[in-house]
Amino acid sequence: MSDSTQNRQARRPGAAGSVAVIVLVIAVAIGVGVWQDRETGPVAPDEVGLIDQVAPDVADANALSTAPEAGALAPNFRLETVGGEVLELADLRGTPIFLNFWATWCFFCLTEMPAMQVVADEYGDQVVVMGVNAGDSPEDARTYASNFDIRYTLALDTQLEITEAYAVRQMPTSVFIDEHGVVASVIYGVIVPDQMRENIDAMLNAAVAKAELSAGMSPRTGIAPLAAATTRRLCCSA
């Protein structure tokens, strides 16, 4: 064999080396895919659900128990939204919350949710309007929301853990939670916009009264529905 032939054979990569390179490329590709899934994939089940209560920021609420009833702290939870974000209820404190449990099979939700969107648009950032879907697939919930142009926050309770924690026994169910995380009222069954506004206004007016009292002012008494109507007009002015 000539020297030139031996040199060409020496420079030719062996089969083992080629296989090693291919394996390395595949491993890198798999690793990138796994990392991308980790970054953009669905939220893990252990990251959502019922979680520990967070102490309220006011002393007179620290002694309250946690329960889905008026006068108690609202059970705290963490859920994924239809937009893929993770939301924790306690993080929303500082603003009253209109929490509504619904499902795609619920006939009355068909009329209530569009009305809720109207009310959400009226109040803007004065109140957090949030729907909790009870048990449907994320795809069905997203389709439903899109078909009815629902733009307020929608969270996904696919395992029904939060629905059970709030003792929901009828669809829809509405829970009004004040700015400190205390349940103001619970209503089972469909409600109309005036009922939504009445409960929201009650929380807003109570917050104003507390602020006036803290500032050493004499709180207004006997706040009538007319004052609530004024609040609604103020919320919607440009």
N, C-alpha and C positions, 0 to 999 in steps of 0.2 A: 504494500500500500504506500502511495506517495505521501510526502510530507504535507502537501496542500490538501489532500483528502483527509488526513488525520486532523489537520487544523480546522477544516469545515465541520467535521464531526464533533470536535471538542467545543466549537462555538454553538452548535445546535442545542437548544434547550431540551432537556429530557422530559419524558411524559410525566414523571412525578412532580417536576417543577411546575408544569402547566396546570396540573390538577390542583396544586397548592394555591396557585394564583386565582383560579376559578372559585375555589372554596372561600378564599379570603374576600373576594368581591361579593359573593352571595351573602356571606356573614355580615358584611358592612351594610348591604341593602336591607337585610332583615332587621338589623339594629336600628337603621334610620326609620323603617316602617313602624317598629315597635315604639320608638320615641315619639313619632308623629301621632300615633294612636293615643299615646299617653297624654299628649298635649291637647288634642282636639277631640278625643273620643268621648263617649258618654260618661256621666258622673258615676263613680262606683257606688253600689248600694249602701255601703257603710259610711258614705259621706253625707247621706241625707236621712231624714226621718225626725222623730221626736228627740230633742236634745235637752240638756240641763237648762234650768231656768237661770236667767240673768237678773241680778238684783236691780230693782228700779232705782232711778236717780233721785227719788224723793223719800224722805224718812218715813212718812206716814203710810207708804205702800210696802215697806220692807217686811212687815209682819203678815202680809196677806198670803193666803194659800194659793196654790196654782190649780185652777179648775175652769172648765168651760161654762162659767156662770157669772152673772152680773156681780160685780164687787170683788172678784178674784183676779189674780194675774192670769193672762191668757197663756195657755201651754206654748212653750217655745219650740220652734221647729226650724229645720233647714231643708229646703226643697229646690229642685231644679226647675227652672222656668221653661216655657215652650221655646224661648230663644236660646236655651243652653246655658244660661247663667245660674249660679247657685245663690239663693236668697235665704237669709235668716230673719225670722220675725223680729227678734229683739233689736236688730240693726235698724229697724224702721221707727223706733221710738223717737219721740219729738214731734210726731205728726199723727193725728188720729187715723185709724185704719178701718176701712169697710171691707171685711173679709167675707167672702161668699163661697160656699161649697156647691159644686155643680157637677153634672155628668151629661154626656152626649145623649143618653137615653131619656133624659128628663124633659118632658114636654113643656113644663112651665118655665124652664130655663131658656127656652126659645124666645119668650117674650121678656123675661126679666133681664137677661144679659145685655141686649141692645139698649134697654132703658138705663142700665147701670153705666153703659158707655156715655150716654147723654149726661148723666149726673157727674161722671168723672170729668168730662169736658167742662162742665159748669164750674166745678170747684178747683180744678187745676191742682197746684201743689199744696193746697190747703188740707187735702186728705189723700191718703193712699188707698186706692181701690184695687183689690186683689182677689182674683178667683182661684180657688183650689179645686182642680179637677179630681174627682173621686173614682179612681180605678180604671179609667180608659187608657188606651195606648197613647204614647206621645204623638204618634202620627194622626190618630183620630182627633185628639184634642186640638192639634195645630190646624187641621182641616176645618174643624168646626169653627174655630176662632176666625180663620180667614174668611169663611163663607159668610159670617155675620159681622165682619169688620170690627172685631173686638180688639181694641188696642191697649186696654189696661193690662196690668201684669197678670199673667196666668201661670200658676205653679202646678206641678204634677205630683199627685199623691197616688202613684201607681200601686203601692202596696196597701193602701187604705189605712195606714198607721195614724196619720194625722186626722183623718175623718173619724176614726174610732176614738182618738184622744179627745176630740171635741164633741163626742156623744151625738153625732149627727144621726138623726133618726128619720129625716125627711129631706127630700131634695125639692127645691134648693133650701139652704139654711144660711142665714146671714148673722155674722157676729161683728158687733161694733166695739172697737177697742180704742181707748183714749190714748193720749200722747205719752202716758207713763206705762202703757202695757196692761192697763186694767180693763177688764171687760165691762163695757157700759150697758150693753143689752144683747140679747140673743133672740132671733126671730126664726121660727120654723115655718117653712112654706114661702110661697112667692109673695113679694111685696112690690108696691107700685112706687113710682118716683117720689111722690109726696112723702111716703113713709121713709124712703131713703134719706131725703133732705131733712126730715124732722129729726132723725137720729143723728145725722151728721151735725146739724146745727146745734143740737143739745150738747154734743162733745165740744164744739168750737166755743159756744157760749160759756160752758163750764170752765174751759181753759182761760178765757178772758177774765172770768170772775176770780179764778185762783191767782192770776197774774196781778189783778188789781189789789187783792187782799195781801199778797206778798209785798206789794209796793207801798202798803200802808194806806191804801185808798179804801173807801167804803164800797164794797161790791154792790153792783146793781141788783135789785131784787125784782122778782116777778117778771122775768124776761118772757115776753109774750110771743106768740107766733109771728106777730108783725115784725119783731126784732129779728127773728129767724129769717123772714123773707128779705129784710134789709141785708142780712149777711149774704144771702144768695146773690142779690144784685151786685153787691160789692165784689163778690168773687169773680163775677163775669164781666166787669167793666174793663175797658181797654186801658 
